[in-house]
Amino acid sequence: MKDIISKSLENTYTYQEYRDLVKDLLAEGKSTGPEQSDYILNYSKLNNSRMKRLDKTTKISDETAQEIQKLASPQTWLVLTEGWCGDAAQNLPVIHKMAELNKNINLKLVLRDENLALMDLFLTNGGRSIPKLIALDTDNNVIDTWGPRPKVATKMVADYKEKNGSLDPQFKEYLQVWYNKDKGLSTQEDFVSLIKSTL
């Protein structure tokens, strides 16, 4: 596991580099990942607009900020993501703003489809769900993980799947509306719990 993590850490992007990569690919009519289609491209465009808006509007609560500032030991937050992923677009700006509050947190992003060996170590219910955050100490030991979405939204997804068998476009739209109303607060709550468990 450590070898796979170390190898993945060689191919990382800062948050700004990732944002620039997605934007530059869109300018060429492309998305991240090996699969290219109008469907994926449209999602990438939509997500880029979402992230642009969230970069400007996301606010970190005082309680979250206080907890994050208590983190005294260096950590790397390694996140698997892709430009076409709606959950990543909603959560990455929040994670980025939280990471900025403490110099001990080093946020690094990697593309899932270029790091499948890493992804396959951190599956969610057997699936390659993203975003997936892996919190690492200075020796690249896994402290904790998070993702692919806040606990509240994870329950919504599980309940809908149980009732309807799969996620349809109507639910995906409903989930995005929920994210907009939530304003990143559920993600922040998850991270406060994650940080408290490591203190």
N, C-alpha and C positions, 0 to 999 in steps of 0.2 A: 504493500500500500504506500509506504513512504517514498519508494522509488517513483511510483506513478504520480504522486503529489508533487515531488521535487521536479519531475520532468514537466508537469503542467505549469508549474510556477515560472518556467523559462519562457512560456508563450503568453504572458499576461499583458493586459492593457490597463492603463489607468482609466478612471471613469471618463475623463475628457477624451482620451485616445479612442475609447470605445464609441463615444458619441460621434466623434469625427469620422471614424470608420464607417458607421452606419450611414451617416450623411453623405460621405463620398461615394459609397456603393449605390445609394439611391440616385445620386446624380448621374450614375452610369446605367440606371434602370435595373439595379440588382439589389438583392438582399444578402445577408450573411447566410452561410450554410451551402451545402452542395446542391440542394434542390432549388431550382429557380422556376417560378411560375407567376402568372398575373395575380393569382390568389395570394401567394406569399408576399409578392411585391406590394400589393395593396395593404396588407396587414402591416408591413414594415413602414410604409408611408404614414399610416394611421398612428402607429406606435411612436414614430419619430416626432410627430406633432404632439402627442400626449406627453412625451418626455420633455419636450421643449417647454410646454405649459407647466408641467410639474416642477421642472428645475426652477421656475420663477415663483410658483405659488406654494410649494410645500413648506410647512412650518413644523418645526420640532418643538414638542411641548416642553415646558420647564422641568417637569418630572423626568421625562426621557433624558433631557440634557444633563440633569444632575446625576442620574445613574451612569450615563456614558462617561462622564468626567471622573467617576470613581475608579474606572479601569486603570490600574497602575502598571500592569505587565503588558508588554507588547504583544499584539495579536495580528495575524493576517486574516482578513476576511476575503476568502477566495470564492468568487461567484461564477457559476456556470450559467451562461445566458445565450440568447440569439436575438437578432433584431426584429424577427417576426413574432416574437412571443408577447402576448398581451399582458400576462402576469408580470413578466420582467419589466415591461414599460411602466407599469403602475408601481412597482416596488423599488426598482433601482434608484430613482431619484431620492426616495426616502432613506434608503440604506446609505447612499452617498452623503446626504446631509448629516446623518448621524455619525458616520465615520469621520467627517470633517471636524467634529467637536472634540476629538481626542487624538493627539499626535501619536499615541500608542497603537492606534488602529491604522493598519495599512490595507486599503481596499484594492483588490486586484480582480480583474474580470478575465474570463476565458470563454471562448466559443465552445459550446457543447459538442458540436459535430466535428470539431478538430481535436476533441479531448474525450473520446468515448470511453477509453479505459478508466479515466477519472469518473466520468458520469456513471459508469456501471458499478462503481463502488458505493454510490449514493442514490440508489433508485428509490422511488416512492411507489409503494404497492406494485413493485415490479416494472414500473414505467420510468422512462427517462425524462421526468418532469422538471421543468425549469421555471423560474430561477431556483438554483440550489446554492445556498451559502454554506461554506465549510469554514468554521473558525479554527485557526491553527495557532499553536504556540511557536516560540522561536526555534524549536527543534522539529517543526512540522508535524507535531502530534495533533490529532483532532481533538479539540476541546468540546465542540458542539456543532450541530448543523441546524439549518433553518430552510424552509421552503417546501413546496414551490409557491405558497401563498400564505397569508395570515391564517391562524387557526380557525377563526370565525368563518372565513371564506372556504377553507378546506372542508369544514363541516357542511356548508351550503352545497358544495360540489358533491360530496359523498351522499348527502340526502337526496339530491336531485337524480344522481346516477342510480341509486337504489330504487327510486320510484319510476324513473323513465328509461332506465337501461343505458343511456348515454347522454352526453351533453350536446344539445342542439343549438343552432344559431340564436334562438330566442333566449336561452339561458345565458349564453356567452355575452349577449347584449345586457341582460339583467345584471350580470356580474360586474361589467364595466360601470354601470350606473351605481352599483353598490360601492365600488372603489371611489368614484367621484364624490359620493356623499360621505364616505368614511374619512377621506382626506389623509390617508396614511396613518391614522391613529391606531388601528389594529396592528399594523406592522410594528409600530413603535412599542406597543404593549408587549408583543412577542419578544422584542429585542431587550426590553427592560428585564423580562423574566430570564432570558438567555444570559444577560450580563450578571444579574444577581446570582445565578447558579455558578458563575466562575469566580466570584469575588471570595 
